[in-house]
């Protein structure tokens, strides 16, 4: 009986995780097949040459998958966009819509004091404990962008009297 419960739990866990990323070779899949595998996209956007389905995985997820479909609705490519190459494309003066177009939805959003805007935080896969942050001003433009240390990485032993 115990083995059965353990096996059932393991199968349930593996099934739940199977939809995290696109399949190994999704080329040619239909949009319906992608949605059946990964669930509904957070954003469906018209792009040059077809449609893009966006799948942010988090707030603590370190991946955002873009699935590109041709005009017939078949997958032509997939891309995990939370990476250094794409971070280098975020520059002061860009609109928040342009940032969303490059990186997708942020994992977390923090408001800035005195109504100065917000900070969008993106966790991503890296060997260090850091995330990418984009400061968005009140006029919905990028004020600054760079790397920071997420709260879970702040070491308590830095302050000996706590």
KOLNUPA-442928 format. One line per field, with one value per residue: residue number from 0; x, y, z of N, C-alpha, C, O in turn. Coordinates in pm, 1 decimal, decimal comma. Each point is the difference from the previous one (the first is absolute). Layout:
<nodes>
seq c(NUM | ...) .
n_east c(X | ...) .
n_north c(Y | ...) .
n_up c(Z | ...) .
ca_east c(X | ...) .
ca_north c(Y | ...) .
ca_up c(Z | ...) .
c_east c(X | ...) .
c_north c(Y | ...) .
c_up c(Z | ...) .
o_east c(X | ...) .
o_north c(Y | ...) .
o_up c(Z | ...) .
</nodes>
This chain:
<nodes>
seq c(0 | 1 | 2 | 3 | 4 | 5 | 6 | 7 | 8 | 9 | 10 | 11 | 12 | 13 | 14 | 15 | 16 | 17 | 18 | 19 | 20 | 21 | 22 | 23 | 24 | 25 | 26 | 27 | 28 | 29 | 30 | 31 | 32 | 33 | 34 | 35 | 36 | 37 | 38 | 39 | 40 | 41 | 42 | 43 | 44 | 45 | 46 | 47 | 48 | 49 | 50 | 51 | 52 | 53 | 54 | 55 | 56 | 57 | 58 | 59 | 60 | 61 | 62 | 63 | 64 | 65 | 66 | 67 | 68 | 69 | 70 | 71 | 72 | 73 | 74 | 75 | 76 | 77 | 78 | 79 | 80 | 81 | 82 | 83 | 84 | 85 | 86 | 87 | 88 | 89 | 90 | 91 | 92 | 93 | 94 | 95 | 96 | 97 | 98 | 99 | 100 | 101 | 102 | 103 | 104 | 105 | 106 | 107 | 108 | 109 | 110 | 111 | 112 | 113 | 114 | 115 | 116 | 117 | 118 | 119 | 120 | 121 | 122 | 123 | 124 | 125 | 126 | 127 | 128 | 129 | 130 | 131 | 132 | 133 | 134 | 135 | 136 | 137 | 138 | 139 | 140 | 141 | 142 | 143 | 144 | 145 | 146 | 147 | 148 | 149 | 150 | 151 | 152 | 153 | 154 | 155 | 156 | 157 | 158 | 159 | 160 | 161) .
n_east c(82,6 | 130,0 | 29,0 | -168,4 | 0,5 | 130,6 | -75,9 | -151,0 | 82,4 | 85,6 | -144,1 | -82,2 | 134,6 | 19,5 | -165,9 | 14,3 | 137,2 | -146,4 | -136,3 | 149,7 | 59,5 | 91,4 | -169,4 | 52,2 | -184,9 | 33,5 | 216,8 | -96,6 | 122,3 | -166,9 | -109,9 | -130,1 | 114,0 | 24,9 | -168,3 | -17,6 | 137,0 | -35,6 | -156,9 | -170,8 | -19,3 | 215,6 | 153,6 | -171,5 | 189,1 | -107,3 | 48,1 | 187,0 | -157,8 | -93,8 | 43,8 | -71,9 | 98,6 | -145,9 | 213,0 | -135,5 | 221,6 | -203,8 | 124,7 | -84,5 | -188,5 | 87,3 | -218,5 | 107,4 | -191,0 | 170,0 | -222,3 | 179,5 | -153,6 | -1,8 | 53,8 | 165,1 | 148,7 | 146,2 | 10,9 | 45,9 | -121,6 | 195,6 | -126,7 | 209,8 | -192,3 | -62,9 | 37,0 | 190,8 | -10,4 | -124,3 | 115,2 | 126,0 | -163,3 | 80,3 | -155,6 | 179,9 | -178,0 | 121,8 | -101,4 | -159,9 | -98,0 | 107,5 | -43,1 | -188,2 | 25,4 | 100,5 | -102,1 | -123,1 | -153,4 | -49,2 | 215,3 | 143,7 | -174,2 | 177,5 | -145,3 | -26,3 | 183,2 | -142,6 | -87,5 | 155,5 | -165,3 | 83,0 | -33,3 | 101,4 | -139,7 | 220,9 | -162,4 | 199,6 | -33,3 | 34,6 | 199,3 | -105,5 | 88,6 | -80,6 | -26,5 | -162,5 | 142,9 | -224,9 | 162,1 | -181,7 | 68,7 | 16,4 | 201,5 | 23,7 | 122,7 | 100,9 | -31,7 | -93,9 | 219,3 | -107,3 | 218,0 | -132,7 | -8,9 | -11,3 | -214,9 | -88,4 | 33,9 | -191,9 | 213,3 | -87,0 | 100,6 | -149,9 | -182,7 | 210,2 | -50,7 | 42,0) .
n_north c(-119,8 | -92,4 | -221,9 | -121,4 | -29,4 | -158,8 | -211,5 | -68,4 | -51,7 | -206,0 | -170,7 | -32,9 | -108,4 | -222,4 | -108,8 | -22,2 | -168,0 | -168,3 | 68,3 | -118,0 | -203,8 | 159,9 | -66,6 | -211,1 | -117,7 | 204,3 | -16,7 | 197,4 | 34,4 | -135,6 | 160,7 | -82,0 | -35,6 | 177,5 | 70,7 | -117,4 | 77,6 | 171,7 | -89,5 | 57,5 | 63,2 | 29,4 | -83,1 | 131,2 | -82,6 | 193,0 | -186,1 | 122,8 | 29,7 | 173,0 | -208,2 | 153,1 | -202,4 | 111,7 | -77,6 | 161,5 | -5,2 | 73,9 | 35,2 | -191,4 | 40,7 | -187,5 | -47,5 | 57,0 | -113,3 | 0,4 | 33,4 | -70,7 | 164,1 | -200,2 | 90,1 | -143,7 | 150,8 | 52,4 | -175,7 | 213,4 | 89,9 | -85,5 | 105,2 | -69,1 | 95,3 | -168,3 | 180,3 | -111,2 | -200,0 | -152,7 | -130,1 | -146,1 | -153,7 | -72,8 | 118,1 | 98,1 | 26,8 | -175,8 | -66,8 | 93,8 | 158,6 | 197,8 | 129,2 | 120,3 | 193,0 | 156,3 | 139,9 | 140,2 | -161,7 | 206,9 | -40,1 | 169,5 | 36,7 | 124,4 | 12,8 | 156,1 | 8,0 | 53,7 | -202,2 | -112,8 | -101,3 | -83,1 | -161,5 | 23,9 | -147,8 | 8,4 | -139,1 | -39,1 | -108,8 | -52,7 | 44,2 | 166,2 | 84,8 | -78,3 | 219,7 | -71,6 | 175,5 | -6,6 | 151,9 | -51,4 | 119,7 | 190,8 | 78,7 | -114,0 | 131,1 | -86,9 | -70,7 | -191,6 | -32,2 | -168,1 | -0,2 | -178,1 | 114,1 | -200,5 | 63,4 | -108,3 | 178,9 | 102,2 | 55,1 | -193,7 | -157,2 | 64,5 | -115,9 | 64,8 | 204,5 | -126,8) .
n_up c(0,0 | 160,9 | -23,3 | 88,3 | 222,4 | 89,9 | -13,4 | 152,2 | 201,6 | 23,2 | 26,0 | 206,8 | 143,3 | -11,4 | 103,8 | 222,9 | 53,7 | -5,6 | 163,6 | 116,4 | -70,7 | -128,6 | -130,8 | 55,4 | -38,0 | 91,3 | -53,7 | -47,2 | 186,7 | 63,9 | -112,5 | -162,5 | -188,7 | -136,5 | -129,6 | -189,4 | -160,3 | -142,7 | -132,2 | 134,4 | -214,2 | 58,4 | -141,3 | -62,3 | -87,9 | -43,1 | -115,3 | 16,1 | -155,4 | 107,8 | 74,7 | 148,4 | 13,6 | 129,4 | 5,2 | 80,0 | 32,6 | 51,2 | 176,6 | 76,4 | -115,0 | -74,8 | 14,0 | -187,7 | 29,1 | -147,8 | -3,8 | -115,1 | -23,7 | -101,3 | -199,6 | -51,8 | 78,5 | -162,6 | 140,5 | 63,8 | 170,6 | 77,4 | 153,5 | 40,2 | 68,1 | 134,4 | -130,5 | 48,3 | -98,6 | 107,6 | 142,3 | -114,7 | -2,2 | 196,7 | -112,2 | 94,9 | 135,9 | 67,7 | -187,3 | 129,8 | -124,8 | 2,1 | 179,0 | 15,5 | -111,2 | 127,1 | 145,4 | -122,8 | 27,1 | 75,1 | 54,8 | -32,2 | 137,2 | -60,5 | 172,7 | -158,1 | 126,4 | 165,5 | 45,4 | 116,7 | 109,5 | -192,5 | 154,2 | -199,8 | 95,5 | -44,5 | 66,4 | 90,2 | -193,8 | 217,3 | -95,0 | -106,6 | 183,0 | -195,7 | 29,3 | -139,1 | -2,3 | 28,2 | -33,8 | 122,4 | -177,9 | 117,6 | -61,3 | 193,8 | 138,9 | -181,6 | 211,5 | 75,0 | -39,5 | 103,4 | 51,3 | 30,2 | 193,8 | -99,3 | 2,9 | -174,8 | -129,7 | 45,5 | -32,3 | 71,0 | -125,1 | -153,7 | 55,1 | 38,3 | -75,3 | -177,2) .
ca_east c(-82,6 | 88,7 | 64,8 | -99,8 | -18,8 | 123,5 | 4,3 | -101,8 | 51,3 | 108,7 | -60,2 | -68,2 | 102,4 | 58,9 | -101,6 | -13,0 | 119,5 | 20,2 | -43,6 | 79,3 | 70,5 | -45,3 | 61,2 | 136,0 | -5,2 | -139,4 | -20,7 | -111,8 | -117,0 | -100,5 | -19,5 | -81,4 | 86,9 | 85,5 | -84,5 | -30,0 | 120,8 | 53,6 | -106,1 | -22,5 | 110,9 | -27,3 | -22,8 | -1,1 | 34,0 | 26,5 | 136,1 | 28,7 | 6,2 | -92,3 | -46,4 | 90,8 | -58,7 | 98,1 | -16,9 | 89,6 | -7,3 | 47,9 | 94,8 | 133,8 | 49,6 | 114,3 | -15,3 | -117,6 | 5,4 | -76,6 | -26,6 | -34,2 | -85,7 | -12,3 | -138,8 | -89,4 | -17,4 | 91,6 | 122,5 | 120,3 | 114,1 | -23,4 | 115,0 | -1,1 | 46,2 | 64,6 | 143,6 | 86,8 | -10,4 | -119,4 | 13,3 | 80,9 | -85,7 | -85,8 | 71,9 | -78,8 | -81,9 | -94,2 | -130,9 | -21,0 | -50,5 | 116,8 | 63,6 | -85,3 | 19,0 | 130,0 | 18,9 | -124,1 | -49,2 | 96,2 | -36,3 | -47,7 | -1,4 | 4,2 | -19,7 | 103,4 | -51,8 | -36,2 | -63,6 | 100,3 | -11,5 | 8,4 | 114,0 | -35,1 | 105,3 | 1,8 | 95,9 | 46,0 | 98,2 | 137,3 | 72,8 | 6,5 | -131,2 | -37,3 | -108,7 | 9,1 | -100,1 | -27,0 | -71,8 | -95,5 | -42,9 | -143,8 | -43,0 | 6,5 | 125,3 | 110,1 | 91,5 | 127,8 | -11,1 | 124,5 | -8,3 | -12,8 | -4,2 | -136,1 | -9,0 | 34,4 | 144,9 | 64,6 | 50,9 | -26,7 | 122,3 | 69,3 | -36,9 | 19,2 | -80,6 | -141,5) .
ca_north c(119,8 | 115,7 | 10,7 | 52,3 | 142,9 | 65,9 | -3,1 | 94,4 | 135,4 | 25,2 | 18,3 | 129,2 | 104,5 | 3,8 | 51,2 | 144,3 | 67,4 | -20,0 | 116,4 | 117,7 | 47,0 | -66,9 | -130,6 | 6,4 | 40,1 | 38,8 | 51,4 | -60,0 | -16,0 | 104,9 | 81,8 | -78,6 | -100,5 | 70,9 | 36,3 | -124,2 | -40,3 | 101,8 | 81,2 | 124,6 | 95,8 | 123,0 | 100,2 | -43,2 | 125,0 | -6,2 | 41,3 | -14,4 | -139,6 | -88,5 | 22,3 | -46,3 | -35,9 | 29,8 | -82,0 | 24,7 | -109,5 | 44,4 | 104,4 | -49,4 | -68,1 | 67,1 | -12,1 | 44,8 | -61,7 | 54,8 | -100,9 | 71,5 | -74,5 | 58,5 | 42,7 | -116,3 | -40,3 | -109,5 | 45,4 | 8,8 | 0,6 | 39,1 | 71,6 | 37,4 | 137,6 | 62,7 | -26,0 | 118,4 | 58,6 | 84,8 | 108,2 | 105,8 | 77,9 | 88,8 | 126,6 | 114,9 | 65,0 | -95,6 | -6,2 | -125,3 | -96,6 | -55,4 | -94,2 | -119,4 | -67,0 | -68,4 | -89,1 | -54,8 | 51,8 | -12,6 | -93,7 | 77,8 | 145,0 | 76,1 | 142,8 | 88,3 | 104,3 | 132,2 | -17,5 | 17,2 | -106,5 | -137,8 | -80,8 | -132,8 | -95,3 | -123,3 | -103,9 | -73,3 | -103,0 | 49,9 | -64,4 | 91,1 | 31,3 | 134,1 | 12,1 | 116,1 | 96,8 | 111,0 | 107,4 | 64,2 | 128,1 | 27,1 | 15,7 | -134,7 | -13,5 | -55,6 | 98,2 | -69,9 | -146,1 | -63,9 | -120,1 | 20,3 | -119,9 | -21,9 | -4,6 | -129,8 | -17,6 | 85,9 | -84,7 | 51,0 | 6,3 | 127,0 | 88,5 | -89,2 | 30,1 | -26,9) .
ca_up c(0,0 | 6,8 | -130,1 | -93,8 | 27,0 | -43,6 | -145,6 | -45,3 | 24,4 | -95,3 | -132,3 | 2,3 | -2,0 | -133,6 | -91,3 | 23,7 | -49,8 | -143,0 | -73,6 | 33,8 | -119,5 | -122,0 | -22,4 | -55,2 | -140,4 | -21,9 | -135,1 | -71,0 | 86,6 | -13,4 | 120,0 | 92,9 | 62,1 | 95,9 | 114,0 | 71,6 | 72,2 | 91,1 | 58,4 | -74,0 | 12,8 | 74,6 | -104,3 | -139,7 | -66,4 | -144,0 | -33,7 | -142,3 | -42,4 | 69,6 | 136,6 | 104,7 | 127,9 | 104,1 | 119,5 | 113,6 | 96,9 | 129,9 | 29,4 | 28,4 | -118,7 | -61,4 | -144,9 | -72,5 | -132,2 | -111,1 | -102,1 | -123,2 | -91,6 | -133,9 | -25,2 | 2,7 | 138,5 | 34,0 | 66,4 | -82,8 | 91,2 | 138,8 | 55,3 | 141,9 | -20,4 | 115,3 | -13,7 | -12,0 | -134,9 | -4,4 | 97,8 | -61,7 | -89,7 | 78,1 | 13,2 | 45,8 | -101,2 | -59,8 | 66,2 | 71,5 | -97,8 | -69,6 | 92,6 | -1,2 | -128,5 | 2,5 | 115,0 | 53,4 | 127,8 | 110,3 | 105,7 | 114,2 | -19,8 | 125,3 | -14,6 | 54,2 | 88,2 | -53,6 | -132,2 | -105,2 | -98,7 | 48,3 | -43,4 | -47,7 | 33,7 | -77,8 | 38,8 | -117,4 | 31,1 | 1,7 | 109,4 | 113,8 | 56,5 | -44,6 | -95,0 | -86,0 | 42,2 | -91,2 | 66,7 | -91,2 | 56,8 | -6,6 | -139,1 | -56,9 | -75,7 | 77,7 | 57,8 | 13,0 | 2,4 | 40,8 | 82,3 | 142,6 | 83,5 | 50,3 | 146,3 | 57,8 | -2,0 | 99,0 | 108,8 | 135,0 | 80,2 | -24,1 | 108,7 | 113,4 | 117,8 | -24,3) .
c_east c(86,4 | 69,2 | -94,5 | -18,8 | 122,7 | 10,5 | -100,1 | 47,0 | 109,5 | -54,2 | -71,5 | 99,1 | 59,5 | -98,1 | -14,4 | 117,5 | 14,6 | -39,3 | 81,5 | 62,9 | -59,1 | 68,8 | 133,5 | 1,8 | -144,3 | -31,2 | -111,4 | -122,7 | -98,7 | -7,3 | -81,4 | 83,1 | 92,2 | -80,0 | -37,1 | 119,8 | 36,8 | -106,1 | -18,3 | 118,0 | -42,9 | -31,8 | 3,3 | 15,9 | 22,4 | 139,9 | 18,3 | 12,5 | -92,2 | -40,3 | 106,2 | -80,3 | 107,3 | -35,9 | 102,6 | -20,3 | 54,1 | -101,2 | 139,9 | 55,6 | 110,1 | -6,1 | -127,5 | 15,5 | -86,9 | -12,2 | -53,0 | -77,0 | -3,3 | -145,9 | -100,8 | -20,8 | 86,4 | 129,8 | 115,7 | 126,0 | -46,5 | 126,5 | -21,9 | 69,0 | 69,1 | 147,8 | 74,8 | -14,5 | -120,0 | 6,5 | 79,0 | -81,8 | -92,9 | 79,4 | -90,7 | -72,8 | -97,2 | -133,4 | -12,7 | -56,3 | 114,7 | 73,8 | -80,6 | 17,5 | 129,1 | 6,3 | -127,5 | -35,3 | 107,3 | -50,0 | -58,2 | 8,1 | -3,8 | -20,6 | 114,6 | -65,7 | -26,1 | -51,7 | 97,8 | -6,9 | 9,0 | 130,5 | -53,5 | 119,0 | -17,1 | 106,0 | 40,4 | 108,1 | 140,4 | 71,1 | 9,0 | -141,1 | -32,7 | -119,0 | 20,6 | -115,5 | -10,3 | -83,8 | -84,5 | -50,5 | -151,6 | -50,1 | 15,6 | 117,4 | 106,6 | 88,2 | 139,4 | -27,3 | 134,6 | -27,4 | -8,2 | -2,1 | -142,4 | -2,1 | 42,1 | 150,2 | 72,6 | 35,3 | -23,9 | 128,0 | 82,2 | -24,2 | 4,0 | -93,2 | -148,2 | -43,0) .
c_north c(125,4 | 25,2 | 60,4 | 149,8 | 78,0 | 7,7 | 98,4 | 143,9 | 35,4 | 25,0 | 134,4 | 114,8 | 12,8 | 54,6 | 150,3 | 74,9 | -8,5 | 122,0 | 125,5 | 63,1 | -67,4 | -135,6 | 17,3 | 43,7 | 36,9 | 47,3 | -77,3 | -24,0 | 113,1 | 79,6 | -77,1 | -106,2 | 63,9 | 34,2 | -124,2 | -44,3 | 98,8 | 81,2 | 127,6 | 95,2 | 120,7 | 112,7 | -68,1 | 127,9 | -24,5 | 55,0 | -17,9 | -148,2 | -92,7 | 46,0 | -49,2 | -26,2 | 19,0 | -73,9 | 35,9 | -111,1 | 46,6 | 85,8 | -51,9 | -80,5 | 81,4 | -3,4 | 68,7 | -53,0 | 77,7 | -111,9 | 74,0 | -91,2 | 70,6 | 39,8 | -116,1 | -52,2 | -118,1 | 57,0 | -0,2 | 5,4 | 37,0 | 66,6 | 26,7 | 136,4 | 65,9 | -37,5 | 131,0 | 69,5 | 94,4 | 114,2 | 116,3 | 88,5 | 95,7 | 127,2 | 110,6 | 66,7 | -94,8 | 7,0 | -132,7 | -106,8 | -64,0 | -100,6 | -129,3 | -78,6 | -83,0 | -107,9 | -68,1 | 62,9 | -13,5 | -99,2 | 69,8 | 147,9 | 66,0 | 147,3 | 77,4 | 108,4 | 130,4 | -7,5 | 21,3 | -106,6 | -136,5 | -63,8 | -136,7 | -91,3 | -128,6 | -93,3 | -72,1 | -97,5 | 58,3 | -61,9 | 85,6 | 22,9 | 144,3 | -8,2 | 125,4 | 91,9 | 113,6 | 102,0 | 73,0 | 126,5 | 16,9 | 14,3 | -129,7 | -19,1 | -58,6 | 114,7 | -61,4 | -149,7 | -57,4 | -117,8 | 36,2 | -133,1 | -18,1 | -17,2 | -134,0 | -25,0 | 85,1 | -83,4 | 65,9 | 15,1 | 126,5 | 96,9 | -79,6 | 24,4 | -20,6 | -127,0) .
c_up c(0,0 | -133,2 | -102,9 | 17,9 | -46,1 | -151,0 | -58,8 | 18,0 | -98,9 | -139,8 | -7,7 | -9,4 | -139,9 | -102,5 | 15,2 | -58,8 | -150,7 | -81,2 | 25,9 | -123,6 | -123,1 | -14,9 | -72,4 | -146,1 | -35,1 | -142,4 | -69,6 | 85,7 | -25,9 | 130,0 | 103,4 | 70,5 | 103,1 | 124,9 | 80,5 | 83,7 | 110,2 | 72,4 | -80,5 | 18,0 | 83,1 | -97,2 | -135,6 | -80,0 | -149,2 | -23,8 | -150,1 | -34,6 | 75,9 | 137,9 | 97,4 | 126,8 | 106,0 | 127,8 | 107,5 | 102,6 | 132,9 | 66,8 | 30,3 | -116,5 | -64,6 | -151,9 | -46,1 | -141,3 | -97,1 | -102,9 | -121,9 | -94,3 | -135,1 | -23,8 | 1,3 | 142,3 | 41,4 | 57,1 | -99,0 | 86,0 | 139,3 | 50,9 | 148,4 | 4,9 | 117,9 | -0,6 | -22,6 | -135,9 | -8,6 | 100,4 | -59,7 | -94,4 | 73,1 | 32,2 | 53,0 | -116,1 | -68,9 | 73,3 | 73,9 | -93,7 | -78,5 | 88,7 | 3,2 | -129,7 | 0,0 | 108,1 | 50,3 | 132,9 | 108,4 | 103,9 | 120,8 | -35,6 | 137,1 | -30,9 | 62,6 | 85,0 | -72,5 | -142,9 | -115,0 | -107,1 | 65,8 | -45,7 | -39,1 | 25,6 | -79,7 | 58,1 | -127,5 | 42,8 | -11,2 | 119,7 | 127,1 | 53,2 | -37,6 | -93,4 | -82,4 | 36,3 | -101,2 | 76,0 | -104,1 | 68,2 | -12,9 | -142,6 | -79,8 | -96,3 | 92,3 | 48,0 | 12,5 | -0,1 | 39,8 | 90,9 | 147,3 | 71,7 | 51,7 | 151,3 | 60,2 | 5,7 | 102,7 | 121,0 | 134,8 | 79,9 | -26,7 | 114,7 | 129,5 | 119,0 | -21,9 | 67,8) .
o_east c(-25,9 | 14,1 | 41,1 | -7,8 | -12,6 | 40,0 | 30,9 | -20,3 | 3,7 | 46,3 | 10,0 | -23,7 | 14,7 | 39,3 | -12,6 | -17,7 | 76,0 | 49,2 | -38,6 | -3,0 | -67,0 | 107,4 | 28,4 | 89,5 | -73,5 | -115,9 | 1,2 | -107,9 | 39,4 | 48,6 | 29,3 | -20,9 | 25,4 | 47,8 | -6,5 | -16,8 | 31,6 | 31,9 | 73,3 | 56,6 | -118,1 | -85,2 | 81,8 | -83,0 | 59,3 | 33,0 | -80,5 | 79,5 | 6,8 | -36,7 | 76,2 | -78,1 | 113,0 | -112,9 | 106,2 | -112,9 | 118,5 | -105,8 | 97,5 | 111,4 | 1,4 | 100,9 | -101,1 | 96,1 | -115,2 | 99,9 | -105,6 | 40,9 | -0,5 | -85,0 | -118,6 | -78,6 | -34,2 | 46,7 | 25,0 | 107,7 | -108,8 | 109,5 | -107,9 | 118,9 | 58,3 | 41,2 | -59,1 | -0,8 | 10,9 | -52,2 | -27,9 | 44,7 | -75,7 | 104,2 | -120,9 | 54,2 | -97,4 | -4,9 | 69,5 | 24,0 | -4,8 | 49,9 | 57,0 | -5,0 | 4,3 | 50,6 | 7,6 | 57,9 | 66,6 | -120,3 | -91,4 | 85,1 | -84,9 | 59,9 | 58,1 | -113,6 | 56,4 | 20,5 | -34,2 | 76,6 | -35,4 | 67,4 | -68,9 | 113,4 | -109,8 | 119,4 | -79,1 | 58,5 | 40,1 | -65,6 | 53,7 | -98,2 | 24,6 | -34,5 | 84,4 | -113,5 | 100,0 | -109,9 | 51,5 | -52,6 | -67,9 | -115,6 | -4,9 | -10,4 | -5,0 | 50,0 | 100,0 | -113,3 | 104,6 | -113,3 | 59,2 | 3,3 | -52,2 | 101,1 | 59,2 | 44,2 | 120,7 | -87,2 | 31,4 | 4,5 | 104,2 | 77,1 | -99,6 | -13,7 | -80,6 | -116,5) .
o_north c(93,9 | 114,7 | 81,3 | 74,1 | 106,2 | 102,8 | 71,6 | 82,8 | 112,0 | 91,0 | 69,7 | 97,3 | 111,2 | 73,6 | 71,3 | 111,1 | 77,2 | 17,1 | 107,7 | 122,0 | -102,7 | -22,4 | 106,5 | 74,2 | -80,9 | 27,0 | -123,0 | -26,1 | 109,4 | -43,8 | 8,0 | -25,8 | -57,9 | -19,8 | 6,0 | -54,4 | -40,8 | 75,3 | 24,2 | 8,3 | 34,3 | 84,4 | -88,7 | 90,4 | -100,4 | 109,7 | -64,8 | -72,5 | -121,3 | 115,8 | -91,6 | 84,2 | -45,3 | 6,5 | -62,1 | -41,8 | -16,5 | 19,1 | 71,1 | -51,6 | 122,6 | 21,1 | 0,3 | 32,3 | 31,2 | -60,4 | 62,8 | -113,0 | 122,9 | -26,6 | 21,6 | -92,4 | -72,3 | 105,3 | -98,8 | -39,6 | 54,2 | -22,8 | 43,3 | 10,0 | 107,3 | -98,9 | 103,4 | 122,8 | 109,9 | 108,2 | 115,9 | 108,6 | 73,3 | -5,0 | -1,6 | 14,0 | 45,3 | 34,5 | -96,8 | -118,8 | -118,7 | -101,3 | -109,0 | -123,0 | -107,3 | -109,5 | -94,3 | 101,0 | -103,2 | -20,7 | -51,9 | 41,6 | -32,1 | 53,4 | -42,9 | 39,3 | 26,7 | 92,3 | 61,6 | 5,3 | -15,9 | 49,9 | -65,8 | 33,2 | -54,8 | 28,7 | -10,1 | 12,2 | 48,0 | -46,0 | -44,9 | -31,8 | 93,4 | -106,8 | 83,7 | -45,0 | 48,1 | -30,8 | 52,9 | -5,5 | -83,0 | -31,4 | 1,4 | -68,1 | 17,5 | 79,0 | 65,2 | -44,3 | 56,2 | -46,7 | 98,4 | -106,3 | 88,3 | -37,1 | -2,5 | -95,3 | -14,9 | -59,4 | 117,3 | 81,2 | 20,1 | 93,9 | -63,7 | -88,3 | 52,9 | -38,6) .
o_up c(-75,3 | -42,5 | -82,8 | -98,1 | -60,9 | -54,6 | -95,2 | -88,8 | -51,0 | -68,9 | -100,9 | -71,4 | -50,8 | -90,5 | -99,5 | -49,8 | -58,5 | -111,6 | -45,3 | -15,9 | 11,4 | 55,9 | -54,9 | -40,6 | -56,8 | -31,6 | -5,4 | -53,1 | -40,5 | 104,3 | 119,3 | 118,5 | 105,6 | 111,7 | 122,8 | 109,2 | 111,8 | 92,1 | -95,9 | 109,0 | 5,7 | 27,7 | -24,7 | 9,4 | -39,2 | 44,9 | -66,9 | 59,8 | -20,3 | 20,3 | -30,9 | 44,2 | -18,4 | 48,5 | 5,9 | 25,4 | 28,9 | -59,9 | -24,4 | 7,5 | 10,5 | -67,3 | 70,2 | -69,8 | 30,4 | -39,3 | 5,5 | -26,6 | -6,2 | 85,1 | 25,1 | 20,7 | 93,5 | -43,3 | -69,1 | -44,6 | 19,7 | -51,5 | 40,5 | -30,2 | -15,9 | 60,5 | -31,4 | -7,1 | -54,3 | -26,8 | 30,4 | -36,9 | -63,8 | 65,2 | -23,2 | -109,6 | -60,1 | 118,0 | -31,0 | 21,5 | -32,3 | -49,0 | -6,1 | 0,8 | -60,2 | -24,7 | 78,8 | 40,3 | 8,2 | 15,8 | 64,0 | -78,6 | 83,1 | -93,4 | 99,6 | -26,4 | -106,2 | -78,8 | -100,9 | -96,2 | 116,8 | -90,0 | 78,0 | -34,7 | -10,7 | -8,3 | -93,8 | 107,6 | -106,0 | 93,5 | 101,3 | -67,2 | 76,3 | -50,6 | 32,1 | 15,7 | -53,2 | 46,3 | -98,4 | 111,1 | -60,4 | -28,6 | -123,0 | -102,0 | 121,7 | -80,1 | -30,1 | 18,5 | -32,8 | 12,0 | 44,4 | -61,9 | 68,2 | 59,5 | 107,9 | 64,1 | 19,1 | 63,5 | 20,0 | 92,5 | 62,4 | 19,7 | 34,5 | 84,6 | 76,7 | -9,5) .
</nodes>
